[in-house]
């Protein structure tokens, strides 16, 4: 039941540039003044005693509690979640700033182990809760309205009831969690420590991925081939990490009796398997009218007989190469947010002024981008690797959307603020859409409009098509691992089996591209996370269509949805907008918006 907040990663973050202005850095003192602060020791001591006394007071006694006593137990457990989350947020954020620093890695590892040890006595809480019969739980809710507010969180916990093991086994698995964390850290440290060289310039992975968006084709090719070469040198490590993580998951799922490798993710996302399957099938069926059609257009724009993988994120020939400095990026996103609703701008402003964003690319810093919710009485932190590409502005808009969402949901408290991944992408993708629409409205001519439209289509393809292809790859990977150890070549073959299908006939694939699964963090940190991006994009496209059709009162309903955090199921959240994600036609609405943008681009071709 104890949930340590984790970063919400952006799958598409890539960047590059110079002369960017004064890039902000995190000020972590809102969590703790320093790594040896008295406040940190105080909280660790408090946590150890609080976990011990909680177990003493409630272990074996939950079924006999009154509604008021049960509410007190919930509040005490939330306080434990809060303190543990604060400690781990601080340790984790320091580590992400410099993953190659042994002291920071040790600090994180030591605190993970301490908190795992302290919280082991709490494992009983979920187990006992799930042994109480439904009628008793319902009677408790009926007896106390304040307790009934926690019904959604309790319902999600009790959804695990069929897959629960013995008390002793659950405590064992809880203690073993730090071993899985160590494999994640091996992946993070390996990725952050990779060294690349393109045209004589030493680069980390962020800088090298960024070159795939350069105007010069030979630079893009050189970067792609260098990525392939370095991944190949390290492929045994990445294969070992994936084999171990997938096997660990298979053992867990088998012991718990979960019917599929995806079941655990669907449960944590509070989404029905058939809804995810409908999303996946709708996207795969739409490959020809989305990615295949768009990349054929792009092939013509680039004047190529066939595209290579290093052309996928290439700028268009008519696109001016320009660096967006930090002040302009901030102004662009803040204006888009504030024009939608001044409240949104007010919530976003402190991220820029109070050290809640860490923007610069630095050696050893974790790659990609994320928003970390920390705990409900502090505030989120946003990490970027900002190097000034227009796409980086969209990444800023995306992560700031997460941040706004997390701020608004915090009033729900620790148990209810956390949003399932499928809904966690709502505000981030909506923030991107607001920023894109503002930039499109301000386009000075058709050429600029075309570049913006094409960029948005590419982002949507990356968010929807690419992520569903990732999901299919993971499904194949976990299924194949059940049959035994996978060699790097085995994993490479699974990767390539989904790439051609999703990207279409406009592409050829260079030798070495088969290793590009190696750097995707989601496969290691959060198996099957990736479909949430497609879910969020489809949901936001449908939401935005409602906003355009009937803007009156939309903002208030939208803010209510974000404030709800994890306190409502997706059906409840979408009902005020007249939307239903369980309707298979729902996904066609979202995909039609992407298809419509491609229609516009084709029309511009005359």
C-alpha positions as CSV (number, residue, x, y, z in Angstrom):
1,X,0.0,0.0,0.0
2,X,2.9,2.4,0.7
3,X,3.5,4.4,-2.5
4,X,6.8,6.2,-3.0
5,X,6.2,8.9,-5.7
6,X,8.1,8.2,-8.9
7,X,8.9,10.5,-11.8
8,X,6.5,10.7,-14.7
9,X,8.9,10.3,-17.7
10,X,8.4,11.9,-21.1
11,X,9.0,9.4,-23.8
12,X,10.0,11.8,-26.5
13,X,12.4,14.2,-24.8
14,X,15.3,15.0,-27.1
15,X,17.1,18.3,-27.4
16,X,20.1,20.4,-28.6
17,X,21.6,24.0,-28.9
18,X,23.7,26.8,-27.4
19,X,23.5,30.3,-26.0
20,X,20.3,29.5,-24.2
21,X,20.3,32.1,-21.4
22,X,20.1,31.5,-17.7
23,X,18.9,27.9,-17.3
24,X,17.3,27.2,-13.9
25,X,18.5,24.5,-11.5
26,X,16.7,22.7,-8.7
27,X,16.5,24.1,-5.2
28,X,15.9,21.0,-3.2
29,X,15.9,22.8,0.2
30,X,12.0,22.6,0.2
31,X,12.6,18.9,0.8
32,X,15.7,19.0,3.0
33,X,18.4,21.7,3.5
34,X,21.3,19.2,2.8
35,X,22.1,15.5,2.8
36,X,23.3,15.6,6.4
37,X,20.5,17.9,7.7
38,X,19.2,17.4,11.2
39,X,15.6,17.4,9.7
40,X,16.5,14.4,7.6
41,X,17.7,12.4,10.6
42,X,14.6,13.6,12.6
43,X,12.3,12.2,9.8
44,X,14.2,8.9,9.5
45,X,13.9,8.4,13.3
46,X,10.3,9.4,13.3
47,X,9.5,7.0,10.4
48,X,11.2,4.0,12.0
49,X,9.1,4.5,15.2
50,X,5.9,5.4,13.3
51,X,6.0,2.2,11.3
52,X,6.8,0.1,14.4
53,X,3.9,1.7,16.5
54,X,1.5,1.5,13.5
55,X,2.1,-2.3,13.3
56,X,1.8,-2.7,17.1
57,X,-1.5,-0.8,17.1
58,X,-3.2,-2.4,14.1
59,X,-1.6,-5.7,13.0
60,X,-4.2,-8.4,13.4
61,X,-6.9,-5.9,14.5
62,X,-8.2,-4.2,11.3
63,X,-11.3,-6.2,11.0
64,X,-12.5,-5.1,14.4
65,X,-12.0,-1.4,14.0
66,X,-14.9,1.1,14.0
67,X,-15.2,3.5,11.1
68,X,-13.6,6.3,13.2
69,X,-10.7,4.1,14.2
70,X,-10.2,3.0,10.6
71,X,-10.1,6.6,9.5
72,X,-7.4,7.3,12.1
73,X,-5.4,4.4,10.8
74,X,-5.7,5.8,7.2
75,X,-4.5,9.2,8.4
76,X,-1.5,7.7,10.2
77,X,-0.6,5.7,7.2
78,X,-0.8,8.7,5.0
79,X,1.6,10.6,7.3
80,X,4.0,7.6,7.0
81,X,3.7,7.8,3.2
82,X,4.3,11.5,3.3
83,X,7.6,11.3,5.3
84,X,8.9,8.2,3.4
85,X,8.0,10.0,0.1
86,X,9.8,13.2,1.1
87,X,13.0,11.3,2.0
88,X,13.0,9.2,-1.2
89,X,12.1,12.2,-3.4
90,X,15.1,14.1,-2.0
91,X,17.5,11.2,-2.4
92,X,16.2,10.4,-5.9
93,X,16.3,14.0,-7.2
94,X,19.9,14.5,-6.0
95,X,20.8,11.2,-7.7
96,X,19.1,12.2,-11.0
97,X,21.1,15.4,-11.1
98,X,24.4,13.4,-11.2
99,X,23.8,9.7,-11.6
100,X,27.5,9.0,-12.0
101,X,28.4,10.3,-8.5
102,X,29.2,7.4,-6.2
103,X,28.2,9.3,-3.1
104,X,24.8,10.2,-4.4
105,X,24.2,6.7,-5.6
106,X,25.2,5.4,-2.2
107,X,22.9,7.9,-0.5
108,X,20.0,6.8,-2.6
109,X,20.7,3.1,-2.1
110,X,21.2,3.4,1.7
111,X,17.9,5.3,2.1
112,X,16.0,2.9,-0.1
113,X,17.2,0.1,2.1
114,X,16.4,1.9,5.3
115,X,12.9,2.8,4.2
116,X,12.3,-0.7,2.9
117,X,13.3,-2.1,6.3
118,X,11.3,0.5,8.2
119,X,8.1,-0.1,6.2
120,X,8.2,-3.9,6.1
121,X,6.0,-4.1,9.3
122,X,3.3,-2.2,7.3
123,X,2.9,-5.0,4.7
124,X,0.1,-6.5,6.9
125,X,-2.2,-3.5,6.3
126,X,-3.0,-4.2,2.6
127,X,-3.2,-8.0,3.3
128,X,-5.6,-7.6,6.2
129,X,-7.7,-5.0,4.4
130,X,-8.2,-7.4,1.5
131,X,-9.3,-10.2,3.9
132,X,-12.2,-8.1,5.2
133,X,-15.4,-9.0,3.4
134,X,-17.1,-6.5,1.1
135,X,-20.2,-6.1,3.4
136,X,-18.0,-5.0,6.3
137,X,-16.0,-2.6,4.2
138,X,-19.2,-1.1,2.8
139,X,-20.7,-0.7,6.3
140,X,-17.6,1.2,7.4
141,X,-17.9,3.6,4.4
142,X,-21.6,4.1,5.2
143,X,-20.9,4.9,8.8
144,X,-18.4,7.7,8.1
145,X,-18.4,10.2,5.2
146,X,-14.8,11.2,5.8
147,X,-13.7,7.6,5.5
148,X,-16.0,7.1,2.4
149,X,-13.8,9.7,0.7
150,X,-11.1,7.1,0.5
151,X,-13.3,4.5,-1.2
152,X,-11.6,4.9,-4.6
153,X,-8.1,4.2,-3.1
154,X,-9.5,1.3,-1.0
155,X,-11.2,-0.1,-4.1
156,X,-7.9,-0.1,-6.1
157,X,-6.1,-1.8,-3.2
158,X,-8.8,-4.5,-3.0
159,X,-8.6,-5.0,-6.8
160,X,-5.3,-6.9,-5.9
161,X,-7.2,-9.2,-3.6
162,X,-7.3,-12.2,-6.1
163,X,-3.5,-11.9,-6.6
164,X,-2.5,-11.6,-2.9
165,X,0.0,-14.0,-1.4
166,X,0.6,-15.1,2.2
167,X,1.7,-12.5,4.8
168,X,5.1,-14.0,5.0
169,X,5.6,-14.1,1.2
170,X,4.4,-10.5,0.8
171,X,7.0,-9.4,3.4
172,X,9.7,-11.3,1.6
173,X,8.8,-9.7,-1.7
174,X,8.7,-6.3,0.0
175,X,12.2,-6.8,1.3
176,X,13.4,-8.1,-2.1
177,X,12.3,-4.9,-3.8
178,X,15.7,-3.2,-3.3
179,X,17.2,-5.9,-5.6
180,X,15.0,-4.9,-8.5
181,X,15.9,-1.3,-7.8
182,X,19.5,-2.1,-8.1
183,X,19.0,-3.4,-11.7
184,X,17.2,-0.1,-12.5
185,X,20.1,1.8,-11.1
186,X,22.6,-0.3,-13.2
187,X,20.5,0.7,-16.3
188,X,20.4,4.4,-15.3
189,X,24.1,4.6,-14.5
190,X,25.1,2.7,-17.7
191,X,23.0,5.0,-19.9
192,X,24.2,8.2,-18.2
193,X,27.9,7.0,-18.4
194,X,27.8,6.2,-22.2
195,X,30.3,8.2,-24.2
196,X,29.8,9.1,-27.8
197,X,31.9,10.9,-30.4
198,X,30.4,12.5,-33.5
199,X,32.6,14.6,-35.8
200,X,35.3,14.7,-33.2
201,X,33.0,16.1,-30.5
202,X,32.5,14.0,-27.3
203,X,28.8,13.8,-26.3
204,X,26.5,12.1,-23.8
205,X,23.4,10.2,-24.9
206,X,21.2,13.4,-24.8
207,X,23.5,15.3,-27.0
208,X,23.8,12.5,-29.5
209,X,20.1,11.8,-29.7
210,X,19.7,15.5,-30.3
211,X,21.8,15.3,-33.5
212,X,19.1,13.1,-35.0
213,X,17.0,16.4,-35.3
214,X,19.8,18.3,-37.1
215,X,19.2,19.8,-40.6
216,X,22.4,18.3,-42.0
217,X,21.7,14.7,-43.1
218,X,25.3,13.5,-42.8
219,X,25.4,14.7,-39.1
220,X,22.2,12.7,-38.5
221,X,23.6,9.6,-40.1
222,X,26.9,9.9,-38.1
223,X,24.9,10.2,-34.9
224,X,22.7,7.2,-35.7
225,X,25.7,5.1,-36.5
226,X,27.5,6.2,-33.4
227,X,24.5,5.4,-31.2
228,X,24.3,1.9,-32.9
229,X,28.0,1.3,-32.3
230,X,28.0,2.3,-28.6
231,X,24.7,0.4,-27.9
232,X,26.3,-2.7,-29.6
233,X,29.4,-2.4,-27.3
234,X,27.1,-2.4,-24.2
235,X,24.3,-4.6,-25.5
236,X,25.1,-7.5,-23.2
237,X,24.5,-5.3,-20.1
238,X,21.2,-4.1,-21.5
239,X,20.1,-7.6,-22.4
240,X,21.1,-8.8,-19.0
241,X,19.0,-6.0,-17.3
242,X,16.0,-6.8,-19.5
243,X,16.3,-10.6,-19.0
244,X,16.5,-10.2,-15.3
245,X,13.7,-7.7,-15.0
246,X,11.4,-9.7,-17.2
247,X,12.2,-12.9,-15.4
248,X,11.6,-11.3,-12.0
249,X,8.2,-10.1,-13.3
250,X,7.3,-13.5,-14.7
251,X,8.1,-15.1,-11.3
252,X,6.0,-12.5,-9.5
253,X,3.1,-12.8,-11.9
254,X,3.2,-16.6,-11.7
255,X,3.1,-16.7,-8.0
256,X,0.3,-14.1,-7.9
257,X,-1.7,-16.0,-10.5
258,X,-1.9,-13.0,-12.8
259,X,-3.3,-14.1,-16.2
260,X,-1.0,-11.9,-18.3
261,X,2.2,-9.9,-18.0
262,X,0.1,-6.7,-18.6
263,X,-2.4,-7.4,-15.8
264,X,-0.5,-5.6,-13.0
265,X,-0.1,-2.5,-15.1
266,X,-3.8,-2.5,-16.0
267,X,-4.7,-2.8,-12.3
268,X,-2.3,0.0,-11.3
269,X,-3.8,2.2,-14.1
270,X,-7.3,1.4,-12.9
271,X,-8.2,0.6,-16.5
272,X,-9.9,-2.4,-18.0
273,X,-7.9,-4.7,-20.3
274,X,-10.5,-4.5,-23.0
275,X,-10.2,-0.7,-23.1
276,X,-6.4,-1.0,-23.6
277,X,-6.9,-3.6,-26.2
278,X,-9.4,-1.4,-28.0
279,X,-6.9,1.5,-28.0
280,X,-4.1,-0.8,-29.2
281,X,-6.2,-2.2,-32.0
282,X,-7.5,1.2,-33.1
283,X,-3.9,2.6,-33.4
284,X,-2.5,-0.4,-35.2
285,X,-5.4,-0.3,-37.7
286,X,-4.7,3.4,-38.2
287,X,-1.0,2.9,-39.0
288,X,-1.6,3.3,-42.8
289,X,-3.6,6.5,-42.5
290,X,-1.3,8.0,-39.9
291,X,2.4,7.1,-39.8
292,X,2.6,5.4,-43.2
293,X,0.9,8.4,-44.9
294,X,2.8,11.1,-43.1
295,X,6.2,9.6,-43.6
296,X,5.5,9.2,-47.3
297,X,4.8,12.9,-47.4
298,X,8.0,13.6,-45.5
299,X,10.0,11.3,-47.8
300,X,8.9,13.6,-50.7
301,X,9.7,16.8,-48.8
302,X,13.2,15.5,-48.1
303,X,13.7,14.5,-51.8
304,X,14.6,10.9,-50.9
305,X,13.8,7.7,-52.7
306,X,13.7,6.0,-49.3
307,X,14.0,7.3,-45.7
308,X,16.6,5.9,-43.2
309,X,16.0,5.8,-39.5
310,X,18.0,9.0,-39.1
311,X,15.5,10.8,-41.2
312,X,12.5,10.1,-38.9
313,X,12.9,13.2,-36.7
314,X,14.8,15.3,-39.3
315,X,13.6,18.9,-39.6
316,X,11.8,19.7,-42.9
317,X,13.9,21.4,-45.7
318,X,11.8,24.5,-45.4
319,X,12.3,24.7,-41.6
320,X,14.7,27.4,-40.4
321,X,17.3,26.1,-38.0
322,X,16.9,28.1,-34.9
323,X,17.7,28.0,-31.3
324,X,15.0,28.9,-28.8
325,X,16.5,30.5,-25.7
326,X,15.1,29.8,-22.3
327,X,13.3,33.1,-21.8
328,X,11.4,32.7,-25.1
329,X,10.5,29.1,-24.2
330,X,9.2,30.2,-20.8
331,X,7.2,33.1,-22.4
332,X,5.7,30.9,-25.1
333,X,4.5,28.3,-22.7
334,X,3.3,30.7,-20.0
335,X,1.3,32.7,-22.5
336,X,-0.4,29.6,-23.8
337,X,-1.3,28.5,-20.3
338,X,-2.4,31.9,-19.1
339,X,-4.6,32.5,-22.2
340,X,-6.4,29.3,-21.6
341,X,-7.0,30.3,-18.0
342,X,-5.2,32.7,-15.7
343,X,-5.3,30.2,-12.9
344,X,-3.2,27.8,-15.0
345,X,-0.5,30.5,-15.5
346,X,-0.5,31.3,-11.7
347,X,0.1,27.7,-10.8
348,X,2.9,27.3,-13.4
349,X,4.8,30.5,-12.6
350,X,6.6,29.3,-9.4
351,X,8.2,26.5,-11.4
352,X,10.3,29.1,-13.2
353,X,10.9,31.4,-10.2
354,X,11.4,29.1,-7.3
355,X,13.9,26.5,-8.4
356,X,11.4,23.8,-9.3
357,X,12.9,23.2,-12.8
358,X,16.4,21.7,-13.6
359,X,16.9,22.5,-17.3
360,X,20.5,22.3,-18.4
361,X,22.2,19.3,-20.0
362,X,25.1,18.3,-17.7
363,X,27.6,15.3,-17.7
364,X,26.1,12.5,-15.6
365,X,22.6,14.0,-15.4
366,X,19.8,11.5,-16.0
367,X,18.6,11.7,-19.7
368,X,15.1,12.6,-20.8
369,X,12.6,14.7,-18.9
370,X,10.2,14.1,-16.1
371,X,7.9,15.7,-13.5
372,X,8.3,14.3,-10.0
373,X,5.3,14.9,-7.7
374,X,7.3,14.5,-4.5
375,X,4.7,14.7,-1.7
376,X,1.4,16.6,-1.3
377,X,2.7,19.2,1.1
378,X,5.8,20.2,-0.9
379,X,5.5,20.7,-4.7
380,X,6.6,18.9,-7.9
381,X,10.0,19.2,-9.5
382,X,10.5,19.2,-13.3
383,X,13.7,17.8,-15.0
384,X,14.5,18.7,-18.6
385,X,17.6,18.4,-20.8
386,X,16.9,21.7,-22.5
387,X,19.1,22.5,-25.5
388,X,16.9,24.9,-27.4
389,X,15.1,23.0,-30.2
390,X,11.5,24.0,-30.9
391,X,10.6,20.4,-29.8
392,X,12.2,21.2,-26.4
393,X,9.6,24.0,-26.0
394,X,6.9,21.3,-26.4
395,X,8.7,19.1,-23.8
396,X,8.6,22.0,-21.4
397,X,4.9,22.5,-22.0
398,X,4.4,18.8,-21.5
399,X,6.3,18.5,-18.2
400,X,4.8,21.8,-16.9
401,X,1.4,20.2,-17.6
402,X,2.3,17.3,-15.3
403,X,3.4,19.8,-12.7
404,X,0.2,21.8,-12.8
405,X,-1.8,18.5,-12.5
406,X,0.3,17.4,-9.6
407,X,-0.2,20.7,-7.8
408,X,-3.9,20.6,-8.2
409,X,-4.3,17.0,-7.2
410,X,-2.2,17.5,-4.1
411,X,-5.2,18.7,-2.1
412,X,-6.5,15.1,-2.2
413,X,-3.8,13.9,0.1
414,X,-1.2,11.1,-0.3
415,X,-3.6,8.2,-0.9
416,X,-5.8,9.9,-3.5
417,X,-3.6,12.4,-5.2
418,X,-1.7,9.9,-7.3
419,X,-3.2,9.6,-10.8
420,X,-3.1,6.4,-12.8
421,X,-0.7,6.7,-15.7
422,X,-3.5,6.6,-18.2
423,X,-4.8,9.9,-16.7
424,X,-1.4,11.3,-15.6
425,X,-0.7,12.2,-19.3
426,X,-3.9,14.3,-19.6
427,X,-2.7,17.7,-18.4
428,X,0.8,17.3,-20.0
429,X,-0.6,16.5,-23.5
430,X,-3.2,19.2,-23.1
431,X,-0.5,21.7,-22.2
432,X,1.3,20.7,-25.4
433,X,-1.8,21.2,-27.4
434,X,-2.4,24.7,-25.9
435,X,1.1,25.7,-26.7
436,X,0.9,24.2,-30.2
437,X,-2.4,26.0,-31.0
438,X,-1.0,29.3,-29.8
439,X,2.1,28.9,-32.0
440,X,-0.1,27.9,-35.0
441,X,-2.4,30.9,-34.5
442,X,0.6,33.2,-34.5
443,X,2.3,31.7,-37.6
444,X,3.3,34.4,-39.9
445,X,2.7,32.5,-43.2
446,X,1.7,29.2,-44.7
447,X,5.3,27.9,-44.7
448,X,5.6,28.4,-40.9
449,X,2.1,26.9,-40.4
450,X,3.2,23.9,-42.4
451,X,6.3,23.4,-40.3
452,X,4.3,23.7,-37.1
453,X,1.6,21.3,-38.4
454,X,4.2,18.7,-39.5
455,X,6.0,19.0,-36.1
456,X,2.8,18.4,-34.2
457,X,2.0,15.4,-36.4
458,X,5.4,14.0,-35.7
459,X,5.0,14.5,-32.0
460,X,1.6,12.8,-32.1
461,X,3.0,9.9,-34.1
462,X,5.8,9.6,-31.5
463,X,3.2,9.7,-28.7
464,X,0.6,7.4,-30.2
465,X,2.1,5.2,-33.0
466,X,5.6,4.8,-31.6
467,X,4.4,4.1,-28.0
468,X,1.9,1.4,-29.2
469,X,4.8,-0.1,-31.2
470,X,6.8,0.0,-27.9
471,X,3.9,-1.7,-26.1
472,X,3.7,-4.5,-28.7
473,X,7.5,-4.9,-28.4
474,X,7.2,-5.3,-24.6
475,X,4.3,-7.7,-24.9
476,X,6.5,-9.9,-27.3
477,X,9.5,-9.5,-25.0
478,X,7.8,-10.7,-21.8
479,X,6.0,-13.5,-23.7
480,X,9.3,-14.7,-25.2
481,X,11.2,-14.5,-21.9
482,X,8.7,-17.0,-20.4
483,X,10.3,-19.5,-22.8
484,X,13.8,-18.9,-21.5
485,X,16.8,-16.6,-21.6
486,X,16.8,-14.2,-24.5
487,X,20.1,-13.4,-26.4
488,X,20.7,-9.8,-27.6
489,X,19.9,-11.1,-31.1
490,X,16.5,-12.4,-29.8
491,X,15.6,-9.1,-28.4
492,X,16.9,-7.3,-31.5
493,X,14.6,-9.4,-33.6
494,X,11.6,-8.6,-31.5
495,X,12.3,-4.9,-31.8
496,X,12.6,-5.0,-35.6
497,X,9.3,-7.0,-35.8
498,X,7.3,-4.0,-34.7
499,X,9.4,-1.2,-36.3
500,X,8.7,-1.8,-40.0
501,X,5.0,-2.3,-39.3
502,X,4.6,0.9,-37.4
503,X,6.8,3.2,-39.5
504,X,5.7,1.9,-42.9
505,X,7.2,1.3,-46.4
506,X,8.9,4.7,-46.7
507,X,11.7,3.4,-44.4
508,X,14.8,1.3,-44.7
509,X,16.6,0.3,-41.5
510,X,20.3,0.6,-41.2
511,X,22.4,-2.2,-39.7
512,X,22.6,-1.5,-36.0
513,X,19.1,0.0,-35.6
514,X,18.0,-3.3,-34.1
515,X,19.7,-2.3,-30.8
516,X,17.8,0.9,-30.3
517,X,15.5,-0.7,-27.7
518,X,18.4,-0.5,-25.3
519,X,18.0,3.1,-24.2
520,X,14.3,3.3,-23.5
521,X,13.9,3.8,-19.7
522,X,10.2,2.8,-19.5
523,X,10.9,-0.8,-20.4
524,X,13.1,-1.1,-17.3
525,X,11.5,1.3,-14.8
526,X,7.8,0.7,-15.6
527,X,6.9,-2.2,-17.8
528,X,3.9,-1.5,-20.1
529,X,3.9,2.2,-19.0
530,X,4.1,3.3,-22.6
531,X,0.5,2.7,-23.7
532,X,-0.4,5.5,-21.2
533,X,1.0,8.0,-23.7
534,X,-1.3,6.9,-26.5
535,X,-4.2,6.7,-24.0
536,X,-3.4,10.3,-22.9
537,X,-3.0,11.7,-26.4
538,X,-6.3,10.1,-27.6
539,X,-8.1,11.4,-24.5
540,X,-6.7,14.9,-24.9
541,X,-7.6,15.0,-28.6
542,X,-11.2,14.1,-27.7
543,X,-11.2,16.7,-24.8
544,X,-9.8,19.4,-27.1
545,X,-12.5,18.7,-29.7
546,X,-15.1,19.3,-26.9
547,X,-13.3,22.5,-25.9
548,X,-13.4,23.8,-29.5
549,X,-17.1,22.8,-30.0
550,X,-18.3,24.3,-26.7
551,X,-15.7,26.3,-24.7
552,X,-18.3,27.8,-22.3
553,X,-17.6,26.4,-18.8
554,X,-14.9,24.0,-20.1
555,X,-12.1,25.4,-17.9
556,X,-14.0,24.8,-14.7
557,X,-14.8,21.2,-15.6
558,X,-11.1,20.7,-16.7
559,X,-9.8,22.0,-13.4
560,X,-12.2,19.8,-11.5
561,X,-10.9,16.8,-13.4
562,X,-7.3,17.6,-12.6
563,X,-8.1,18.4,-8.9
564,X,-9.7,14.9,-8.6
565,X,-6.3,13.3,-8.9
566,X,-6.8,9.5,-8.4
567,X,-10.1,9.9,-6.6
568,X,-12.3,9.0,-9.6
569,X,-12.3,6.4,-12.3
570,X,-11.8,7.5,-15.9
571,X,-15.6,7.0,-16.6
572,X,-16.5,9.5,-13.9
573,X,-13.8,12.0,-14.9
574,X,-14.9,12.0,-18.6
575,X,-18.7,11.9,-18.1
576,X,-19.0,15.7,-17.6
577,X,-17.5,16.1,-21.1
578,X,-19.8,13.6,-22.7
579,X,-16.9,11.2,-23.3
580,X,-16.4,7.5,-22.6
581,X,-13.0,5.8,-23.1
582,X,-14.7,2.3,-22.9
583,X,-16.5,3.1,-26.2
584,X,-14.3,1.8,-29.0
585,X,-15.4,4.7,-31.2
586,X,-13.8,7.0,-28.6
587,X,-10.3,6.2,-29.9
588,X,-11.3,6.9,-33.5
589,X,-12.1,10.5,-32.4
590,X,-8.6,11.1,-31.1
591,X,-7.0,9.4,-34.1
592,X,-9.1,11.5,-36.5
593,X,-7.5,14.7,-35.2
594,X,-4.1,13.4,-36.2
595,X,-5.4,12.2,-39.6
596,X,-7.1,15.6,-40.0
597,X,-3.7,17.4,-39.6
598,X,-2.2,15.1,-42.2
599,X,-5.2,16.0,-44.5
600,X,-4.3,19.7,-44.1
601,X,-0.6,19.0,-44.9
602,X,-1.6,17.0,-48.0
603,X,-3.9,19.9,-49.1
604,X,-1.0,22.3,-48.8
605,X,0.8,20.2,-51.4
606,X,-1.9,21.3,-53.8
